[in-house]
C-alpha cells in the first residue's frame, strides 16, 4: 500500500499530514509513504528528514496517479483544489479534514469522483479512538496560541508584579466555552499569571476549569440537553442565548481579555458577545474569537481579521493551528497514523463496516455520500439499508 502525502494548497495552511517520525509507524503497518517534495518544509520538516526515515519523494502528479491512499490536512476540503480532485479515481481513499458539515458540497465532489473519503472531524469520541482525535489535538494548539495573541495585543502585562516602582495588578482573562481549546486557553493564561474565569453551558466542566486554576462562572440558567453523546455542546434556542448574554455582560466588562471558543459542530456559532458588551469593556481590552470560521461568537468580529471596536481589539483568526505548524503537524500526524493503522492489515486497507470508527468517519464511498449527517446537510434522503 502506498500512501501519498500532498503539499497543502489550502490558503495559509502550513501543516503537513505526515511528519518524518510517523513514517516508521506507517511502515510497520505495511504502508509505504510517498511525500510530495517540499510538503513539510513550511512546518519545519525538510525533505531529507523524510528520506532518512524511509519515505520516498515524488511530484504531485505522480502521487495522485500512483498512491491509492491520500493523506491530507485540508488540501481536499471544500472542493477548493479542483485540479487534485479532478484526478481522483474510484480506487482512491482520502483521509483528512474535509469539513463535511460546514462545506458538504466538497464531500459531494469527492463522491462524484467515486473516491472513498474519511473525515477526521467525524471520528467518534470513544475510548478506542482517543489516539485518533485530531479535533482535540488541533484545539489544544488553538487554545494555546489564542492566549499568546491576546497577550501580545494587550497593553498590559499578564502577571501580578511587585516592583520598587509599585505593584502591577494581574490581567483578568475570561474564557467562554470550556472545550479542549477553552481548557488549554485557561491553562495558558493561568501560566502567564492572569486571573482566569471561565463559563460553559455544560455544568459538568466546572471541575475541569477549577482543576486548571480557573474560576467557574455560574449563571442561573438551565440548558436543555447541554451536551451530546460525544461530549460536545449542543445548540440552544435564542431565548436561552439572549438571557445568557445579559448575564455574561458584567463578567465581560470586568475582563481585560475575553477568549470565546463556543462552537457547535455543524452549526453556526452562537453570538455571545454583542457590540453593546464590547462597548462596556475597558479601552485596550482584547477579544480573541476562536469561532470565526463558524461565523463568530462576537458581534464585532470580522473573520480572518483584527479590528478595533469601541477601543477594544477584536481578533478573529482563522486556521490558527497553522500558525504553529511544527507541533500541530506532529500531533495531527500521530492521530492520522493511528487512524490508518486501524484500517490497514498486511499492507492493505480493510474497511470493516462493523467498526464504529470506520462507520462514523466514512463520508463517501462508491459514488455515494454515505454519512447520514452529511446527507442531511445536503438535503438528500437517507440511504436504504
N, C-alpha and C positions, 0 to 999 in steps of 0.2 A: 504494500500500500504506500503510495506517495502522497504526502501532504504538502500542499503549496502554501507558502506564506507570502501574501501580496503586500507591496508597499502601499500604505494607506493613501487614499485620494480624497477623503472627507476633508473639507476646508478646516485648516488649523489643527488637524489630527497629527500628533507626533508620536503616538504609541505604536507598538508593533505587537502582533498577535502571539508570536513565539520568541522568547529570548534564548540565547545560547544554552543556558543552564537547563532549559526544558527539552532540548534536542535528545538528550540521553534517555529521559523518561519515555518519550515517544518511541525511541528506537527499541526499547525493551518490550514495547507492545507490538513490535513488527511494523512500525510506521517510519518510513524514511522521509526526512524533512528537506524540502527544496525551497530556498529562500530567494525572493527577488533581490537582486543586487541593490544595496543601499536601503533596504527595508527597515533596518534597525538603527540606522545612523542618527536620525533625529532624536531617538530615545537614549543614545549613548552606547549602542551596541554595533561596532564596526563589523564588516563582512568577515574579517579574519577570525573573529571570535566564533562565528558560526561554523566556519570550515574546520577550525580546531576541534570543535565538538562533534564533527561528523556530518554536518549539513552540507548540501550541495547548493551552489549559486546558479541562478538562471535568469533569463529575461522574463518579462511579464507574459508575453505571448506563449513562450514555451511552457510556463507553469499552467496557464489556462488550458493548454492543449494536452498536457501530459499528466497532470495531477488531478485525480478524481476527487480528492478531499481538499477543500479550500478553507484555510483558517484565517479569519479576518478580525479586525476590531470593528470598524464601521464602514469599510470600503463598499460593501454591497447593501448597505441600509438605505431605505427610502428611495431606491431606484435612481440614485444620483450618478453612479458610474455606469452610464449606458453602454460604454464600449465593452467593459468587462462582462456585464450582464448579457450582452448580445452574443458572447462567446460561450455561454453556459450550455451544457448539454444534459440530457436526462441522466447520464451516469455521474454527474457532479453532485457532491454533498457539500453544502455550505454551512459553516458554523461561525457565528459572530453576533454582535449586537445588531439586530435587524429592525428594532423599533416597530414591532408588529401591530401594536395597538395605537401608537401615535401616528404612524405612517403605513397603514395596512396595504396601501396601493403598491408600495415597494415589494411586499411579500407576494402580491399577485403577479408582479413582473417576474419574480423568481419562479413561481409556479408555472407561468406561461412558457418558460424555457424547459419545463419538465424536471428541473433540479429538485433534489431533496434539501430542505433548509431547516436548520435548527437555530432557534433564537435563544441566546443565553439569558435574556431577560425573563424567559418563561421557565427556567429551571426551578423545580418545586423546592420549597423550603422544608425539606425533610432531612433527617439526620444523615442519611447516606449521601446526600448531595451537598452537604455543607462545604466540602472542599472544592465544589464547582460553582459556588455562589459569586459570580462576577459582579453582580449588582452591589453586594456588600463590600467587595474589595474596592470597587470604584468609589463608592460612597465614603469609605474611610479616607481616601486621598482627598476627595472633595471637601469634607468637613475640616480636615487639617488646613488645606490651602485657603479656605474661606476666612479663617481667623487671621492668617498672615496678611491677606489682602486688607482686612479691616484694620489691623494694627498699623499697616503701612500708611493707610489713608487718614487714620485718626490723629488729630493734632495734640494728642495727649500720650503719655506713656501708660502702659498697661498695669504694671505692679505698683503697690504702695512702696514708697522710698522715704527713708528718714535720713535727711542730709543736714549739713551745717547751715544750709540756706532755708531749712524748713522741711515739713513733711509733705510729700506728694501723695494725694489720695489715689487709690486704685481706680481703674476704669470699671464701669459696670456693663456687663455683657448679658444680653437676653437672647436665648436660643428658642425659636419656635419650631417645634417638630423634633422629637427625640428618636428618630430612626437611627440608622448607622451613621449617616452624615452628621446629624444633630449631636449624637453622643460623642463623636470624635471632635466636633467643634467645642463642646463643653469641656472635654479633657484638655484640648489645646489651649483654650482661653484660660483655663484654670492654671495650667503650667506656666503661662505667661504672666500670671499674677492678677488677673481680673477677678472681680466679684461676679459670680455667674448665677443667673437664674434661667430656668427653662420651663417650657409648657408643652404638653402634648395632649391631644384629645383622648388618648388611651391612658387611663389611670394606672394601668399595670406597669408603666415605665417609670413611675415615681422612684422606686428603689434603685433602678439603674442610674438615674440622674443623680440621686444623692450619693451613690457609691463613687461617683466621679468628682464629688465635691461641690456639685451644684445644688441650688435650692429649687425645689419643685413648686411652681406657681399653681395653686389650686383655685379653680374658678367654680362658682356654684352653678355648674352646667352638667346636665346628664346627656351623654351622647347615646344614640341608639345604635347598637351593633358597631361600636367604635373600631373593632379590629376584625379583619377577615382571618380565615384559617391559616393563611400564610404569614400572619403577623403584621401585615400592612394595615395602615389606617384606612378606614372606609369613608366615602363621601357622606356628608350630612346635608340636611336641607338648608335653604337660605335663611330661614328663621334662626336656626342654630348659629350659623356663621355671623349673622347680624348681632346677636346677643354676645357672641364670643368677642367680636371686635370692640364692642362697648366696654367689656371687662378688661380687655388687654390694653386699652388705650393708656391707662395710668402707668402700667409697667413699662410700656414703650417710651413714654415721656420721660421716665426716670433713667433710661438707659443711654449709654454712650455708643454702644454697639448693639445692633439687632441683626441676628442671622436667622433667616427664615428658611426652613427646609421641610415644609409641609407639602407633600405631594401624594396624590392618589393614583396608582398605576392605571394608565389608560384613560385618564380623565384630566380635564383642565384643572390646574392648581387653584385652590380657593384663595380669594383675596382676603388677607388677614390684616394687612397694614394699609389703611386708607391715606389719602392725601391729607386729610384732617389730622390723622395721627402723626404723620411726618412733620406737619407744621407745628405740632406740640413738642417736638424734640428740641434739645439744645442745639444752637448753631455749632457746626463742626462734627456733629454726630455722624455715624456711618451705618448704613444698612447694606447687607450683602444678601441678595435674593437668590437662593440656590434653586428655586423652582422656575427660573427664567425660561427654560426650554419647554415647560408645560404652561406657559402663559404668565407665570409670576405670582408670588404671594403679596407683593407690594404694588399698590395702585400707581406709584410713581415710577416703577421700573420700566426700562426700555431694553428688551432682551439683547444681550450681547454688548451693551454699552454701559458707561458710567456717566450718570447725570447728577446735577445739583438741583435739589428741590427744597425750597424754604431753608436754604443754607445747610441742608443735610446732603451728604454724599450718598447716592443710591447706586450700588453696583449690582449688575445683573449678568454675571458671567455665564457663558455657555461652554459646555465641554471643558469644565475646569480641570478634570483629571488629566487632560492632555498637556497641561502646563507643568505637570510633574511626571514627565513621560518615563523616566527610568524606573522608578518604583511602581508606577501604575502599570507599566508593561510587565514588570516582574510578577506582580500579583495576578494580573489577568492571565499571563501565560501559564501559571501554575493551575489556575482554575480550568483553562482550556485543555491543558494536557490531561488533567484528571477526567474531564468530560470525554475526551477522545479515547482514553484508556478504557473507560466504561463501555464504549461502543465497540472497541477493537478486540479481536481474538485471532491469534495466529496470522497476523498481518492483513486481516480483512475486517470490514465493518459488519457487525452483527446487529441489525436493527430489531431488537426484541420488542414486539408490540405490547408485551405484558410488563415491560419495565416502566415504572412510573416516571422515571426521568426522561426516557425516550418519548413516552406518551405526551407529556406535558410541554416538552420543549420543541417537538417537531411541529413546524408550522406549514410546511408544504411538502408534497410528495406525489409523484406520478401525474403531474399536471393539475393537481387539485390543492386548494387551501384545506388543510386537514385539522387545524386547531379551531375548536368551537368559538372561542372568544374573538379570534381574528375573522372568522366567517361572519360573526355577528357585527363586527365593526365595519365590514364591507357590505352589509345588508344581504348576505347570502343565506339561503335556507340551510338548516342543519344537514349534515351528511347522514344518509341512512346507514344503519349498522350492517 
